Amino acid sequence: MAGTVLVLGGRSEIGVAVARRLAGREASTVVLAARPREEPAPEIPGAAVELVPFDADDLASHRPLLDDVVARHGLDIAVVAFGLLGDQARAEADAAHAVQIVHTDYVAHVQVLTELARIMRARGHGTIVVFSSVAGARVRRANYVYGSAKAGLDGFASGLADALHGTGVRLLLVRPGFVIGRMTEGMTPAPFSSTPDRVADATVAALRAGRGEVWVPRVLQPVFALLRHAPRALWRRMPR
């Protein structure tokens, strides 16, 4: 039966695209948790939609928000889709900006994922979808602040997935490459780029297949298996 999908980062292009694909089949209710804005909630045909305020960097707010959503709607699938790309050049000179990127892309994820695991373990079921990045597969000089945060998130989520094994709760870890969208507007697309819709298609297909990991596009998995062994002198010149 269709249940409740919570999207943390409820205005994320990928998060909303995933919710639209789950609506009706997996989701009768979609809760979009996002920073307050004047514009209305994104439309998700096939499901009742609720927009709730959420600030990922306000760690103390995570538990009350999640507990409230569960009390009112239950929780079957949580899509963790917030993030901050940041400005690498600025981060190299501005320590506060570097810390902000790491706080949003790693620390805030650790907090909310731990809370989600607590809730779902207690309920005996649930699925968590986490978006890592190929930027964390091997950190590049061109975006090492963002990449290091994603590397930490990837490791944390992988370990959490193992810890959840046998509990009735599972975690899907998604590793997209460069995604052409609002976050990367104005940037030159990297090889094997995707779009939010392509990432959402691959995510939902992996979710329905019961997979634990998915690279988007799939070709990036063997590519990075080779790139991990690239000489350091060559790797430091790799673009974003």
C-alpha positions in Angstrom: 0.0 0.0 0.0 1.1 3.5 -0.7 2.5 5.3 2.4 4.4 8.5 3.3 7.4 9.8 1.6 9.4 12.6 3.3 11.8 14.7 1.2 14.4 16.6 3.3 15.4 19.3 0.9 11.9 19.6 -0.4 12.6 22.0 -3.2 15.6 20.0 -4.5 15.1 19.2 -8.2 16.2 15.6 -7.7 14.2 15.2 -4.5 11.0 16.5 -6.1 11.6 14.4 -9.2 11.9 11.3 -7.0 8.8 12.1 -5.1 6.8 12.6 -8.4 7.8 9.1 -9.5 6.9 7.5 -6.2 3.5 9.3 -5.9 0.5 7.0 -6.2 2.5 3.7 -6.1 4.7 4.1 -3.1 3.4 7.4 -1.7 -0.1 8.6 -1.0 1.3 11.4 1.1 4.5 13.4 0.3 5.9 15.7 2.9 8.4 18.3 1.5 10.7 19.7 4.2 12.4 22.9 3.0 13.4 26.4 3.9 10.4 28.7 4.0 9.8 30.6 0.8 6.9 32.6 -0.6 6.3 30.3 -3.6 3.9 27.4 -3.3 4.9 23.8 -2.8 6.0 21.9 -6.0 3.1 20.0 -7.6 3.2 16.2 -7.2 0.3 14.6 -9.0 -1.1 11.5 -7.4 -0.3 12.3 -3.7 -1.4 14.7 -1.0 1.4 17.2 -0.5 2.4 19.0 2.7 5.2 21.6 2.8 6.9 22.0 6.2 9.8 24.3 7.3 13.2 22.7 7.5 16.6 24.1 8.0 19.2 21.4 7.6 21.9 23.4 9.4 19.7 23.8 12.5 20.6 20.4 14.0 18.4 20.8 17.1 15.3 21.0 14.9 15.8 17.7 13.2 14.4 15.4 15.8 11.2 17.4 16.6 10.4 17.8 12.9 10.8 14.0 12.2 8.9 13.0 15.3 6.1 15.4 14.3 5.9 14.0 10.7 5.8 10.4 12.0 3.1 11.2 14.5 0.9 12.8 11.9 1.6 10.7 8.8 3.9 7.8 9.6 7.0 7.4 7.5 7.9 4.8 4.9 10.6 6.4 2.6 12.9 9.3 3.5 14.7 11.0 0.7 17.6 13.0 2.0 18.2 15.5 -0.8 19.6 18.7 0.6 23.1 20.0 0.0 25.4 22.9 -0.7 27.9 23.0 -3.5 29.6 26.1 -2.3 32.4 28.0 -3.9 35.8 26.2 -3.9 37.9 29.3 -4.5 36.1 31.2 -1.7 36.4 28.2 0.6 40.2 28.1 0.1 40.5 31.7 1.5 37.4 31.8 3.8 37.5 29.1 6.5 33.9 29.9 7.6 32.7 29.1 4.1 34.6 25.8 4.0 33.1 24.8 7.3 29.7 25.8 6.1 30.0 23.4 3.2 31.2 20.6 5.4 28.5 21.3 8.0 25.6 21.1 5.5 27.0 18.3 3.3 28.3 16.1 6.1 27.5 17.1 9.7 23.8 17.9 9.1 23.5 14.6 7.1 25.0 12.6 10.0 22.5 14.2 12.4 19.4 13.6 10.3 20.4 10.1 9.1 21.0 9.0 12.7 17.6 10.3 13.7 15.9 8.7 10.7 17.6 5.4 11.5 16.4 5.7 15.1 12.8 6.2 14.0 12.7 3.5 11.4 14.4 0.9 13.6 11.7 1.6 16.2 9.0 1.2 13.6 10.6 -2.0 12.2 10.5 -0.8 8.6 11.4 2.0 6.2 13.8 3.1 3.5 16.3 5.9 3.5 17.6 7.3 0.2 20.9 9.2 0.5 22.6 11.2 -2.3 26.3 11.0 -2.2 28.4 12.0 -5.3 31.2 10.8 -7.5 33.0 13.8 -6.1 33.6 11.8 -3.0 34.8 8.7 -4.7 38.3 10.2 -5.0 38.6 13.8 -3.9 39.9 16.2 -6.6 41.9 19.3 -6.0 39.4 21.3 -8.1 36.5 20.8 -5.5 38.2 19.2 -2.5 36.0 20.9 0.1 32.7 19.7 -1.3 34.3 16.4 -2.3 35.7 15.7 1.1 32.3 16.3 2.7 30.7 13.9 0.2 33.5 11.3 0.9 32.6 11.5 4.5 28.9 11.2 3.8 29.5 8.2 1.5 31.5 6.4 4.2 28.9 7.2 6.9 26.0 6.1 4.8 27.7 2.9 3.7 28.4 2.0 7.4 24.9 2.9 8.4 23.5 0.7 5.6 25.5 -2.2 7.1 24.3 -1.4 10.6 20.7 -1.4 9.5 21.0 -4.9 7.8 18.4 -7.2 9.3 16.4 -4.5 11.1 13.7 -4.2 8.4 15.2 -0.8 7.4 17.3 -0.3 4.3 19.4 2.4 2.9 19.9 3.2 -0.8 23.1 5.2 -1.6 23.0 7.1 -4.8 26.2 8.4 -6.4 25.5 10.8 -9.3 28.0 12.4 -11.5 27.7 16.0 -12.6 24.0 17.0 -12.6 22.9 19.8 -14.9 20.5 21.8 -12.9 20.0 24.9 -10.7 22.9 24.0 -8.4 25.4 23.8 -11.3 24.0 26.6 -13.4 26.7 28.4 -15.3 29.2 25.6 -14.9 30.6 23.6 -17.8 29.1 20.1 -17.6 31.6 17.3 -16.9 31.7 14.1 -19.0 28.9 11.6 -18.3 26.6 14.4 -17.0 23.1 13.7 -15.9 19.9 15.7 -15.3 17.6 15.6 -12.2 15.1 13.5 -14.1 17.7 10.9 -15.1 19.0 10.7 -11.5 15.4 10.3 -10.3 14.7 7.6 -12.8 17.8 5.6 -11.8 17.1 6.2 -8.1 13.5 4.9 -8.2 14.5 1.9 -10.4 17.1 1.0 -7.8 14.7 1.5 -5.0 12.1 -0.8 -6.5 14.7 -3.4 -7.3 15.9 -3.5 -3.7 19.4 -2.4 -4.5 21.7 -0.8 -1.9 23.8 1.4 -4.2 23.5 3.0 -7.7 25.9 5.1 -9.8 24.3 7.6 -12.2 25.0 7.0 -15.0 26.2 3.4 -14.4 29.3 3.9 -16.5 30.8 6.0 -13.7 31.3 3.0 -11.5 33.9 1.3 -13.8 35.4 4.7 -14.7 36.1 5.6 -11.1 37.4 2.1 -10.4 40.1 3.0 -12.9 40.5 6.6 -11.9 41.2 5.6 -8.2 44.6 4.4 -9.5 45.5 7.4 -11.6 48.9 8.9 -10.6 48.7 11.7 -8.1 50.5 14.2 -10.4 47.8 13.6 -13.1 44.9 13.5 -10.6 45.6 16.9 -9.1 45.0 18.5 -12.5 41.6 16.9 -13.0 38.8 19.4 -13.4 35.7 19.5 -11.2 
